[in-house]
């Protein structure tokens, strides 16, 4: 596998040893998990480990930790999942758990890295991503990476007792430079 890295971050496959208390704490932090489906149940080191092991055993999942080059610190995860080799498509999802890293453009770098990985290493034709309607930061990140809004699913999820829509975005291989 080609190195997945920028000047500031690198991605590497997660292992069970990466399931730390810090990781579990991210998954239980209402600010970090507000747009993650994991928010619906408490997370532990064991549940994080089980998730990593499940993803690693699934050929349709490519789970990576996001690490800062400076200090070699795990700050979040990115997943290219639901990879369908027949249709050559997959879905991108990510989070930055370390709030000290928010607002620094790391997610944009990560989306560009995982997009290149999907197209160049996995040979996918199409990548997709979804985001809640009020997660405008995520929407901007994907738009900046060349994804196109392809749809809007009205009242698709519930967040804090409120029905909310979700944007669906896509990018095709021939749109990847």
C-alpha positions in Angstrom: 0.0 0.0 0.0 1.2 3.5 -0.9 1.9 5.8 2.1 -1.2 7.8 2.9 0.2 11.0 4.3 0.5 14.7 4.0 3.0 17.0 5.8 0.9 17.0 8.9 -0.9 13.7 9.1 -0.6 10.1 8.1 -3.2 7.3 8.0 -2.5 3.7 9.0 -4.7 0.7 9.5 -5.9 0.5 13.1 -5.1 -2.6 15.3 -6.7 -3.8 18.5 -3.9 -2.1 20.4 -5.2 1.3 19.2 -8.4 0.9 21.2 -7.3 3.0 24.2 -9.3 4.8 26.9 -8.7 8.0 25.0 -10.4 6.5 21.9 -13.3 5.3 24.0 -13.6 8.7 25.6 -13.9 10.3 22.2 -16.7 8.0 21.3 -18.6 9.0 24.5 -18.0 12.7 24.1 -21.3 14.3 23.0 -19.4 17.0 21.0 -17.3 14.4 19.2 -20.1 11.9 18.6 -23.0 14.2 17.8 -23.0 13.1 14.2 -21.8 9.5 14.7 -24.1 6.6 14.9 -22.0 5.3 17.8 -23.7 7.9 20.0 -26.7 5.7 20.5 -24.8 3.4 22.9 -22.1 3.8 25.5 -18.6 2.9 24.2 -15.7 1.2 26.0 -12.2 0.1 25.2 -13.6 -3.3 24.5 -16.4 -2.1 22.1 -13.8 0.1 20.3 -11.5 -3.0 20.0 -14.4 -5.1 18.7 -15.2 -2.5 16.1 -11.6 -2.4 14.9 -11.4 -6.2 14.7 -14.8 -6.3 12.9 -13.6 -3.8 10.3 -10.3 -5.5 9.9 -12.0 -8.9 9.3 -14.4 -7.3 6.7 -12.9 -7.1 3.2 -15.5 -4.3 2.4 -14.0 -2.1 5.2 -10.8 -0.1 5.2 -10.4 1.5 8.7 -7.5 3.9 9.3 -6.4 5.9 12.3 -5.5 9.5 11.7 -2.2 10.3 13.2 -0.3 13.6 13.6 3.2 13.3 12.2 4.4 15.6 15.0 4.2 13.5 18.2 2.9 10.4 16.4 -0.5 11.0 18.0 -3.8 9.2 17.2 -6.4 12.0 16.7 -9.3 10.3 14.9 -10.4 7.7 12.3 -11.4 7.5 8.7 -13.2 4.6 7.1 -13.7 3.7 3.5 -16.5 1.2 4.0 -19.3 -0.6 2.3 -16.9 -1.2 -0.6 -18.7 -3.0 -3.3 -16.2 -4.5 -5.7 -18.9 -5.4 -8.3 -20.1 -1.8 -8.6 -16.6 -0.4 -7.7 -18.0 2.0 -5.0 -17.5 2.8 -1.3 -18.5 5.2 1.4 -16.2 7.6 3.3 -16.8 8.5 6.9 -14.4 10.2 9.4 -14.2 12.0 12.7 -11.5 14.0 14.6 -11.7 12.9 18.2 -9.0 15.2 19.6 -10.8 18.5 19.9 -7.5 20.4 20.1 -7.2 19.4 16.4 -10.5 20.8 15.3 -10.6 23.8 12.9 -7.1 23.2 11.5 -8.0 21.7 8.1 -7.0 18.1 9.0 -10.3 16.6 7.9 -9.8 18.2 4.4 -6.4 16.6 4.2 -7.8 13.2 5.3 -10.7 13.3 2.8 -8.2 14.0 0.0 -6.0 11.1 1.2 -8.8 8.5 1.5 -10.3 9.6 -1.8 -7.0 9.1 -3.6 -6.7 5.7 -1.8 -10.2 4.6 -3.0 -9.6 5.6 -6.6 -5.9 4.9 -7.0 -5.2 1.9 -4.8 -8.6 0.2 -4.7 -9.6 1.1 -8.3 -13.0 2.3 -7.2 -15.2 4.2 -9.7 -17.4 6.1 -7.2 -17.1 7.3 -3.6 -20.0 8.5 -1.5 -20.4 10.3 1.8 -23.3 11.5 3.9 -23.6 14.3 6.5 -26.4 15.7 8.7 -27.9 18.9 7.4 -26.5 21.0 10.2 -23.0 19.6 10.0 -22.0 22.3 7.6 -18.3 21.8 8.4 -18.4 18.3 7.1 -20.4 19.4 4.0 -17.8 22.1 3.2 -14.9 19.5 3.6 -16.4 17.1 1.1 -17.3 20.0 -1.3 -13.8 21.3 -1.1 -12.5 17.8 -1.9 -14.5 17.8 -5.2 -17.6 15.8 -4.0 -21.0 16.9 -5.4 -24.3 17.0 -3.5 -26.4 14.4 -5.2 -29.3 14.4 -2.9 -31.0 15.5 0.3 -32.9 13.0 2.4 -35.6 14.9 4.4 -36.1 14.0 8.0 -33.7 11.1 7.7 -32.3 11.0 11.2 -33.1 12.2 14.7 -30.6 14.4 16.6 -31.4 15.7 20.1 -35.0 14.9 19.7 -35.3 16.7 16.3 -35.9 15.2 12.9 -33.1 16.2 10.5 -32.2 15.7 6.9 -29.0 14.4 5.5 -27.0 15.4 2.4 -25.7 12.7 0.2 -22.5 13.4 -1.8 -20.6 11.6 -4.4 -17.4 11.8 -6.5 -16.5 9.8 -9.6 -13.1 8.5 -10.6 -12.9 10.8 -13.6 -13.4 13.8 -11.3 -10.3 12.9 -9.4 -7.2 14.8 -10.5 
